[in-house]
């Protein structure tokens, strides 16, 4: 059975312009811009493997950010605190 292409991700009202802004902003963390790029490509109907190759991540990473956006919208693209001791610099 061949892999099927995931359906285009449906964006919430007004999110496309914010996602596009995140990909261009100089003050946004690179990880946030990358996540925004993943969601935009998914919304345009690009296949997960093509997104992964284009953005430079794994296919499971694309799935993760598609799912997080679908569940929580733009807030789902933010970093979540990790359990354990905070990192020291």
PDB file as gemmi writes it, atoms N, CA and C in Angstrom:
CRYST1    1.000    1.000    1.000  90.00  90.00  90.00 P 1                      
ATOM      1  N   UNK A   1       0.840  -1.182   0.000  1.00  0.00           N  
ATOM      2  CA  UNK A   1       0.000   0.000   0.000  1.00  0.00           C  
ATOM      3  C   UNK A   1       0.883   1.241   0.000  1.00  0.00           C  
ATOM      4  N   UNK A   2       0.674   2.123  -0.923  1.00  0.00           N  
ATOM      5  CA  UNK A   2       1.481   3.326  -1.062  1.00  0.00           C  
ATOM      6  C   UNK A   2       1.108   4.351   0.007  1.00  0.00           C  
ATOM      7  N   UNK A   3       2.094   5.172   0.349  1.00  0.00           N  
ATOM      8  CA  UNK A   3       1.819   6.255   1.298  1.00  0.00           C  
ATOM      9  C   UNK A   3       0.882   7.266   0.658  1.00  0.00           C  
ATOM     10  N   UNK A   4      -0.064   7.719   1.446  1.00  0.00           N  
ATOM     11  CA  UNK A   4      -0.987   8.739   0.946  1.00  0.00           C  
ATOM     12  C   UNK A   4      -0.521  10.113   1.405  1.00  0.00           C  
ATOM     13  N   UNK A   5      -0.741  11.100   0.578  1.00  0.00           N  
ATOM     14  CA  UNK A   5      -0.405  12.468   0.940  1.00  0.00           C  
ATOM     15  C   UNK A   5      -1.426  12.973   1.949  1.00  0.00           C  
ATOM     16  N   UNK A   6      -0.932  13.618   2.989  1.00  0.00           N  
ATOM     17  CA  UNK A   6      -1.828  14.176   3.999  1.00  0.00           C  
ATOM     18  C   UNK A   6      -2.658  15.289   3.366  1.00  0.00           C  
ATOM     19  N   UNK A   7      -3.892  15.444   3.811  1.00  0.00           N  
ATOM     20  CA  UNK A   7      -4.708  16.526   3.266  1.00  0.00           C  
ATOM     21  C   UNK A   7      -4.133  17.876   3.671  1.00  0.00           C  
ATOM     22  N   UNK A   8      -4.466  18.897   2.904  1.00  0.00           N  
ATOM     23  CA  UNK A   8      -3.994  20.248   3.226  1.00  0.00           C  
ATOM     24  C   UNK A   8      -4.480  20.632   4.621  1.00  0.00           C  
ATOM     25  N   UNK A   9      -3.619  21.258   5.370  1.00  0.00           N  
ATOM     26  CA  UNK A   9      -3.944  21.708   6.715  1.00  0.00           C  
ATOM     27  C   UNK A   9      -4.801  22.956   6.614  1.00  0.00           C  
ATOM     28  N   UNK A  10      -5.918  22.965   7.301  1.00  0.00           N  
ATOM     29  CA  UNK A  10      -6.801  24.127   7.257  1.00  0.00           C  
ATOM     30  C   UNK A  10      -6.355  25.148   8.299  1.00  0.00           C  
ATOM     31  N   UNK A  11      -6.073  26.365   7.807  1.00  0.00           N  
ATOM     32  CA  UNK A  11      -5.646  27.431   8.706  1.00  0.00           C  
ATOM     33  C   UNK A  11      -6.850  28.116   9.337  1.00  0.00           C  
ATOM     34  N   UNK A  12      -6.653  28.604  10.537  1.00  0.00           N  
ATOM     35  CA  UNK A  12      -7.697  29.363  11.224  1.00  0.00           C  
ATOM     36  C   UNK A  12      -7.735  30.771  10.655  1.00  0.00           C  
ATOM     37  N   UNK A  13      -8.858  31.435  10.831  1.00  0.00           N  
ATOM     38  CA  UNK A  13      -9.037  32.786  10.290  1.00  0.00           C  
ATOM     39  C   UNK A  13      -7.925  33.721  10.744  1.00  0.00           C  
ATOM     40  N   UNK A  14      -7.307  34.395   9.791  1.00  0.00           N  
ATOM     41  CA  UNK A  14      -6.281  35.380  10.085  1.00  0.00           C  
ATOM     42  C   UNK A  14      -4.901  34.826  10.360  1.00  0.00           C  
ATOM     43  N   UNK A  15      -4.747  33.514  10.414  1.00  0.00           N  
ATOM     44  CA  UNK A  15      -3.454  32.942  10.772  1.00  0.00           C  
ATOM     45  C   UNK A  15      -2.430  33.002   9.642  1.00  0.00           C  
ATOM     46  N   UNK A  16      -2.867  32.965   8.393  1.00  0.00           N  
ATOM     47  CA  UNK A  16      -1.897  32.959   7.286  1.00  0.00           C  
ATOM     48  C   UNK A  16      -1.006  34.199   7.337  1.00  0.00           C  
ATOM     49  N   UNK A  17      -1.576  35.356   7.532  1.00  0.00           N  
ATOM     50  CA  UNK A  17      -0.759  36.575   7.552  1.00  0.00           C  
ATOM     51  C   UNK A  17       0.200  36.570   8.737  1.00  0.00           C  
ATOM     52  N   UNK A  18      -0.231  36.065   9.874  1.00  0.00           N  
ATOM     53  CA  UNK A  18       0.649  35.990  11.044  1.00  0.00           C  
ATOM     54  C   UNK A  18       1.766  34.971  10.821  1.00  0.00           C  
ATOM     55  N   UNK A  19       1.449  33.835  10.235  1.00  0.00           N  
ATOM     56  CA  UNK A  19       2.467  32.828   9.936  1.00  0.00           C  
ATOM     57  C   UNK A  19       3.490  33.373   8.940  1.00  0.00           C  
ATOM     58  N   UNK A  20       3.027  34.080   7.930  1.00  0.00           N  
ATOM     59  CA  UNK A  20       3.937  34.684   6.955  1.00  0.00           C  
ATOM     60  C   UNK A  20       4.825  35.726   7.617  1.00  0.00           C  
ATOM     61  N   UNK A  21       4.267  36.493   8.546  1.00  0.00           N  
ATOM     62  CA  UNK A  21       5.044  37.484   9.283  1.00  0.00           C  
ATOM     63  C   UNK A  21       6.137  36.792  10.105  1.00  0.00           C  
ATOM     64  N   UNK A  22       5.781  35.676  10.738  1.00  0.00           N  
ATOM     65  CA  UNK A  22       6.753  34.944  11.550  1.00  0.00           C  
ATOM     66  C   UNK A  22       7.923  34.435  10.716  1.00  0.00           C  
ATOM     67  N   UNK A  23       7.674  34.083   9.471  1.00  0.00           N  
ATOM     68  CA  UNK A  23       8.758  33.572   8.624  1.00  0.00           C  
ATOM     69  C   UNK A  23       9.705  34.677   8.177  1.00  0.00           C  
ATOM     70  N   UNK A  24       9.256  35.931   8.231  1.00  0.00           N  
ATOM     71  CA  UNK A  24      10.077  37.058   7.760  1.00  0.00           C  
ATOM     72  C   UNK A  24      10.683  37.893   8.876  1.00  0.00           C  
ATOM     73  N   UNK A  25      10.150  37.806  10.080  1.00  0.00           N  
ATOM     74  CA  UNK A  25      10.576  38.683  11.168  1.00  0.00           C  
ATOM     75  C   UNK A  25      11.996  38.366  11.627  1.00  0.00           C  
ATOM     76  N   UNK A  26      12.779  39.395  11.802  1.00  0.00           N  
ATOM     77  CA  UNK A  26      14.161  39.225  12.247  1.00  0.00           C  
ATOM     78  C   UNK A  26      14.240  38.954  13.744  1.00  0.00           C  
ATOM     79  N   UNK A  27      13.194  39.303  14.476  1.00  0.00           N  
ATOM     80  CA  UNK A  27      13.228  39.157  15.932  1.00  0.00           C  
ATOM     81  C   UNK A  27      12.602  37.852  16.417  1.00  0.00           C  
ATOM     82  N   UNK A  28      12.191  36.996  15.509  1.00  0.00           N  
ATOM     83  CA  UNK A  28      11.561  35.726  15.865  1.00  0.00           C  
ATOM     84  C   UNK A  28      12.641  34.644  15.927  1.00  0.00           C  
ATOM     85  N   UNK A  29      12.519  33.750  16.893  1.00  0.00           N  
ATOM     86  CA  UNK A  29      13.469  32.641  16.989  1.00  0.00           C  
ATOM     87  C   UNK A  29      13.403  31.798  15.719  1.00  0.00           C  
ATOM     88  N   UNK A  30      14.545  31.257  15.315  1.00  0.00           N  
ATOM     89  CA  UNK A  30      14.606  30.455  14.089  1.00  0.00           C  
ATOM     90  C   UNK A  30      13.672  29.256  14.162  1.00  0.00           C  
ATOM     91  N   UNK A  31      13.537  28.659  15.346  1.00  0.00           N  
ATOM     92  CA  UNK A  31      12.657  27.492  15.477  1.00  0.00           C  
ATOM     93  C   UNK A  31      11.200  27.866  15.229  1.00  0.00           C  
ATOM     94  N   UNK A  32      10.796  29.039  15.680  1.00  0.00           N  
ATOM     95  CA  UNK A  32       9.416  29.494  15.465  1.00  0.00           C  
ATOM     96  C   UNK A  32       9.177  29.770  13.989  1.00  0.00           C  
ATOM     97  N   UNK A  33      10.137  30.392  13.329  1.00  0.00           N  
ATOM     98  CA  UNK A  33      10.009  30.661  11.890  1.00  0.00           C  
ATOM     99  C   UNK A  33       9.934  29.349  11.117  1.00  0.00           C  
ATOM    100  N   UNK A  34      10.717  28.365  11.514  1.00  0.00           N  
ATOM    101  CA  UNK A  34      10.704  27.062  10.850  1.00  0.00           C  
ATOM    102  C   UNK A  34       9.340  26.389  11.019  1.00  0.00           C  
ATOM    103  N   UNK A  35       8.780  26.450  12.212  1.00  0.00           N  
ATOM    104  CA  UNK A  35       7.467  25.859  12.467  1.00  0.00           C  
ATOM    105  C   UNK A  35       6.396  26.549  11.636  1.00  0.00           C  
ATOM    106  N   UNK A  36       6.479  27.871  11.529  1.00  0.00           N  
ATOM    107  CA  UNK A  36       5.522  28.620  10.715  1.00  0.00           C  
ATOM    108  C   UNK A  36       5.633  28.196   9.248  1.00  0.00           C  
ATOM    109  N   UNK A  37       6.863  28.000   8.764  1.00  0.00           N  
ATOM    110  CA  UNK A  37       7.080  27.550   7.390  1.00  0.00           C  
ATOM    111  C   UNK A  37       6.450  26.181   7.156  1.00  0.00           C  
ATOM    112  N   UNK A  38       6.605  25.282   8.135  1.00  0.00           N  
ATOM    113  CA  UNK A  38       6.030  23.940   8.030  1.00  0.00           C  
ATOM    114  C   UNK A  38       4.515  24.035   7.900  1.00  0.00           C  
ATOM    115  N   UNK A  39       3.892  24.836   8.744  1.00  0.00           N  
ATOM    116  CA  UNK A  39       2.431  24.959   8.740  1.00  0.00           C  
ATOM    117  C   UNK A  39       1.957  25.592   7.431  1.00  0.00           C  
ATOM    118  N   UNK A  40       2.647  26.612   6.949  1.00  0.00           N  
ATOM    119  CA  UNK A  40       2.248  27.242   5.686  1.00  0.00           C  
ATOM    120  C   UNK A  40       2.335  26.264   4.519  1.00  0.00           C  
ATOM    121  N   UNK A  41       3.407  25.510   4.453  1.00  0.00           N  
ATOM    122  CA  UNK A  41       3.540  24.529   3.374  1.00  0.00           C  
ATOM    123  C   UNK A  41       2.455  23.456   3.476  1.00  0.00           C  
ATOM    124  N   UNK A  42       2.156  23.027   4.704  1.00  0.00           N  
ATOM    125  CA  UNK A  42       1.101  22.031   4.904  1.00  0.00           C  
ATOM    126  C   UNK A  42      -0.252  22.596   4.477  1.00  0.00           C  
ATOM    127  N   UNK A  43      -0.479  23.867   4.746  1.00  0.00           N  
ATOM    128  CA  UNK A  43      -1.739  24.499   4.341  1.00  0.00           C  
ATOM    129  C   UNK A  43      -1.842  24.621   2.828  1.00  0.00           C  
ATOM    130  N   UNK A  44      -0.708  24.706   2.159  1.00  0.00           N  
ATOM    131  CA  UNK A  44      -0.697  24.798   0.698  1.00  0.00           C  
ATOM    132  C   UNK A  44      -0.814  23.422   0.038  1.00  0.00           C  
ATOM    133  N   UNK A  45      -0.925  22.369   0.854  1.00  0.00           N  
ATOM    134  CA  UNK A  45      -1.130  21.032   0.320  1.00  0.00           C  
ATOM    135  C   UNK A  45       0.144  20.295  -0.053  1.00  0.00           C  
ATOM    136  N   UNK A  46       1.289  20.810   0.370  1.00  0.00           N  
ATOM    137  CA  UNK A  46       2.560  20.152   0.078  1.00  0.00           C  
ATOM    138  C   UNK A  46       2.663  18.897   0.944  1.00  0.00           C  
ATOM    139  N   UNK A  47       3.159  17.814   0.384  1.00  0.00           N  
ATOM    140  CA  UNK A  47       3.286  16.555   1.107  1.00  0.00           C  
ATOM    141  C   UNK A  47       4.288  16.653   2.252  1.00  0.00           C  
ATOM    142  N   UNK A  48       4.075  15.840   3.273  1.00  0.00           N  
ATOM    143  CA  UNK A  48       4.926  15.893   4.466  1.00  0.00           C  
ATOM    144  C   UNK A  48       6.392  15.623   4.173  1.00  0.00           C  
ATOM    145  N   UNK A  49       6.691  14.655   3.309  1.00  0.00           N  
ATOM    146  CA  UNK A  49       8.095  14.372   2.999  1.00  0.00           C  
ATOM    147  C   UNK A  49       8.735  15.524   2.249  1.00  0.00           C  
ATOM    148  N   UNK A  50       7.992  16.145   1.360  1.00  0.00           N  
ATOM    149  CA  UNK A  50       8.522  17.300   0.625  1.00  0.00           C  
ATOM    150  C   UNK A  50       8.760  18.461   1.595  1.00  0.00           C  
ATOM    151  N   UNK A  51       7.835  18.672   2.518  1.00  0.00           N  
ATOM    152  CA  UNK A  51       8.026  19.718   3.536  1.00  0.00           C  
ATOM    153  C   UNK A  51       9.283  19.420   4.342  1.00  0.00           C  
ATOM    154  N   UNK A  52       9.430  18.182   4.785  1.00  0.00           N  
ATOM    155  CA  UNK A  52      10.596  17.795   5.582  1.00  0.00           C  
ATOM    156  C   UNK A  52      11.888  18.066   4.815  1.00  0.00           C  
ATOM    157  N   UNK A  53      11.927  17.685   3.549  1.00  0.00           N  
ATOM    158  CA  UNK A  53      13.121  17.900   2.732  1.00  0.00           C  
ATOM    159  C   UNK A  53      13.381  19.392   2.506  1.00  0.00           C  
ATOM    160  N   UNK A  54      12.333  20.152   2.288  1.00  0.00           N  
ATOM    161  CA  UNK A  54      12.454  21.580   2.023  1.00  0.00           C  
ATOM    162  C   UNK A  54      12.947  22.341   3.251  1.00  0.00           C  
ATOM    163  N   UNK A  55      12.377  22.024   4.401  1.00  0.00           N  
ATOM    164  CA  UNK A  55      12.670  22.765   5.630  1.00  0.00           C  
ATOM    165  C   UNK A  55      13.911  22.210   6.333  1.00  0.00           C  
ATOM    166  N   UNK A  56      14.245  20.966   6.062  1.00  0.00           N  
ATOM    167  CA  UNK A  56      15.425  20.368   6.675  1.00  0.00           C  
ATOM    168  C   UNK A  56      15.153  19.700   8.008  1.00  0.00           C  
ATOM    169  N   UNK A  57      13.976  19.067   8.114  1.00  0.00           N  
ATOM    170  CA  UNK A  57      13.605  18.336   9.329  1.00  0.00           C  
ATOM    171  C   UNK A  57      13.147  16.940   8.936  1.00  0.00           C  
ATOM    172  N   UNK A  58      12.811  16.125   9.928  1.00  0.00           N  
ATOM    173  CA  UNK A  58      12.300  14.786   9.645  1.00  0.00           C  
ATOM    174  C   UNK A  58      10.796  14.831   9.419  1.00  0.00           C  
ATOM    175  N   UNK A  59      10.276  13.793   8.800  1.00  0.00           N  
ATOM    176  CA  UNK A  59       8.831  13.718   8.578  1.00  0.00           C  
ATOM    177  C   UNK A  59       8.058  13.670   9.892  1.00  0.00           C  
ATOM    178  N   UNK A  60       8.524  12.939  10.924  1.00  0.00           N  
ATOM    179  CA  UNK A  60       7.814  12.993  12.207  1.00  0.00           C  
ATOM    180  C   UNK A  60       7.750  14.405  12.799  1.00  0.00           C  
ATOM    181  N   UNK A  61       8.780  15.217  12.534  1.00  0.00           N  
ATOM    182  CA  UNK A  61       8.753  16.602  13.013  1.00  0.00           C  
ATOM    183  C   UNK A  61       7.670  17.387  12.297  1.00  0.00           C  
ATOM    184  N   UNK A  62       7.521  17.170  11.009  1.00  0.00           N  
ATOM    185  CA  UNK A  62       6.436  17.825  10.259  1.00  0.00           C  
ATOM    186  C   UNK A  62       5.087  17.407  10.841  1.00  0.00           C  
ATOM    187  N   UNK A  63       4.927  16.104  11.089  1.00  0.00           N  
ATOM    188  CA  UNK A  63       3.671  15.616  11.676  1.00  0.00           C  
ATOM    189  C   UNK A  63       3.399  16.266  13.031  1.00  0.00           C  
ATOM    190  N   UNK A  64       4.436  16.400  13.847  1.00  0.00           N  
ATOM    191  CA  UNK A  64       4.291  17.008  15.163  1.00  0.00           C  
ATOM    192  C   UNK A  64       3.731  18.418  15.071  1.00  0.00           C  
ATOM    193  N   UNK A  65       4.330  19.245  14.210  1.00  0.00           N  
ATOM    194  CA  UNK A  65       3.896  20.643  14.126  1.00  0.00           C  
ATOM    195  C   UNK A  65       2.566  20.798  13.409  1.00  0.00           C  
ATOM    196  N   UNK A  66       2.256  19.929  12.464  1.00  0.00           N  
ATOM    197  CA  UNK A  66       0.916  19.937  11.867  1.00  0.00           C  
ATOM    198  C   UNK A  66      -0.129  19.656  12.944  1.00  0.00           C  
ATOM    199  N   UNK A  67       0.127  18.618  13.738  1.00  0.00           N  
ATOM    200  CA  UNK A  67      -0.821  18.234  14.787  1.00  0.00           C  
ATOM    201  C   UNK A  67      -0.952  19.309  15.855  1.00  0.00           C  
ATOM    202  N   UNK A  68       0.173  19.879  16.273  1.00  0.00           N  
ATOM    203  CA  UNK A  68       0.121  20.918  17.309  1.00  0.00           C  
ATOM    204  C   UNK A  68      -0.663  22.126  16.818  1.00  0.00           C  
ATOM    205  N   UNK A  69      -0.451  22.527  15.546  1.00  0.00           N  
ATOM    206  CA  UNK A  69      -1.209  23.651  15.010  1.00  0.00           C  
ATOM    207  C   UNK A  69      -2.692  23.304  14.937  1.00  0.00           C  
ATOM    208  N   UNK A  70      -3.010  22.112  14.465  1.00  0.00           N  
ATOM    209  CA  UNK A  70      -4.411  21.702  14.328  1.00  0.00           C  
ATOM    210  C   UNK A  70      -5.122  21.712  15.688  1.00  0.00           C  
ATOM    211  N   UNK A  71      -4.415  21.319  16.735  1.00  0.00           N  
ATOM    212  CA  UNK A  71      -5.014  21.256  18.069  1.00  0.00           C  
ATOM    213  C   UNK A  71      -5.098  22.617  18.751  1.00  0.00           C  
ATOM    214  N   UNK A  72      -4.028  23.423  18.629  1.00  0.00           N  
ATOM    215  CA  UNK A  72      -3.932  24.644  19.442  1.00  0.00           C  
ATOM    216  C   UNK A  72      -3.766  25.940  18.665  1.00  0.00           C  
ATOM    217  N   UNK A  73      -3.722  25.863  17.352  1.00  0.00           N  
ATOM    218  CA  UNK A  73      -3.527  27.088  16.583  1.00  0.00           C  
ATOM    219  C   UNK A  73      -2.121  27.629  16.734  1.00  0.00           C  
ATOM    220  N   UNK A  74      -1.978  28.930  16.617  1.00  0.00           N  
ATOM    221  CA  UNK A  74      -0.665  29.560  16.687  1.00  0.00           C  
ATOM    222  C   UNK A  74       0.034  29.310  18.024  1.00  0.00           C  
ATOM    223  N   UNK A  75      -0.733  29.205  19.092  1.00  0.00           N  
ATOM    224  CA  UNK A  75      -0.140  28.948  20.409  1.00  0.00           C  
ATOM    225  C   UNK A  75       0.558  27.593  20.447  1.00  0.00           C  
ATOM    226  N   UNK A  76       0.122  26.666  19.621  1.00  0.00           N  
ATOM    227  CA  UNK A  76       0.740  25.354  19.573  1.00  0.00           C  
ATOM    228  C   UNK A  76       2.144  25.356  19.002  1.00  0.00           C  
ATOM    229  N   UNK A  77       2.539  26.453  18.341  1.00  0.00           N  
ATOM    230  CA  UNK A  77       3.863  26.531  17.744  1.00  0.00           C  
ATOM    231  C   UNK A  77       4.913  27.059  18.722  1.00  0.00           C  
ATOM    232  N   UNK A  78       4.472  27.506  19.895  1.00  0.00           N  
ATOM    233  CA  UNK A  78       5.397  28.047  20.896  1.00  0.00           C  
ATOM    234  C   UNK A  78       6.136  26.914  21.602  1.00  0.00           C  
ATOM    235  N   UNK A  79       7.306  27.233  22.110  1.00  0.00           N  
ATOM    236  CA  UNK A  79       8.069  26.264  22.895  1.00  0.00           C  
ATOM    237  C   UNK A  79       7.347  25.992  24.199  1.00  0.00           C  
ATOM    238  N   UNK A  80       7.378  24.740  24.625  1.00  0.00           N  
ATOM    239  CA  UNK A  80       6.803  24.379  25.910  1.00  0.00           C  
ATOM    240  C   UNK A  80       7.935  24.135  26.884  1.00  0.00           C  
ATOM    241  N   UNK A  81       7.746  24.514  28.149  1.00  0.00           N  
ATOM    242  CA  UNK A  81       8.805  24.244  29.119  1.00  0.00           C  
ATOM    243  C   UNK A  81       9.007  22.736  29.277  1.00  0.00           C  
ATOM    244  N   UNK A  82      10.242  22.348  29.409  1.00  0.00           N  
ATOM    245  CA  UNK A  82      10.568  20.939  29.566  1.00  0.00           C  
ATOM    246  C   UNK A  82      10.703  20.613  31.047  1.00  0.00           C  
ATOM    247  N   UNK A  83      10.332  19.409  31.421  1.00  0.00           N  
ATOM    248  CA  UNK A  83      10.493  19.028  32.835  1.00  0.00           C  
ATOM    249  C   UNK A  83      11.968  18.887  33.182  1.00  0.00           C  
ATOM    250  N   UNK A  84      12.265  19.026  34.435  1.00  0.00           N  
ATOM    251  CA  UNK A  84      13.655  18.869  34.886  1.00  0.00           C  
ATOM    252  C   UNK A  84      14.278  20.192  35.254  1.00  0.00           C  
ATOM    253  N   UNK A  85      15.532  20.140  35.539  1.00  0.00           N  
ATOM    254  CA  UNK A  85      16.249  21.347  35.931  1.00  0.00           C  
ATOM    255  C   UNK A  85      16.438  22.277  34.747  1.00  0.00           C  
ATOM    256  N   UNK A  86      16.356  23.579  34.997  1.00  0.00           N  
ATOM    257  CA  UNK A  86      16.619  24.518  33.900  1.00  0.00           C  
ATOM    258  C   UNK A  86      18.097  24.470  33.479  1.00  0.00           C  
ATOM    259  N   UNK A  87      18.321  24.759  32.223  1.00  0.00           N  
ATOM    260  CA  UNK A  87      19.672  24.776  31.702  1.00  0.00           C  
ATOM    261  C   UNK A  87      20.451  25.960  32.264  1.00  0.00           C  
ATOM    262  N   UNK A  88      21.731  25.771  32.501  1.00  0.00           N  
ATOM    263  CA  UNK A  88      22.587  26.880  32.950  1.00  0.00           C  
ATOM    264  C   UNK A  88      23.510  27.248  31.815  1.00  0.00           C  
ATOM    265  N   UNK A  89      23.713  28.539  31.691  1.00  0.00           N  
ATOM    266  CA  UNK A  89      24.588  29.030  30.627  1.00  0.00           C  
ATOM    267  C   UNK A  89      25.842  29.607  31.242  1.00  0.00           C  
TER     268      UNK A  89                                                      
END                                                                             
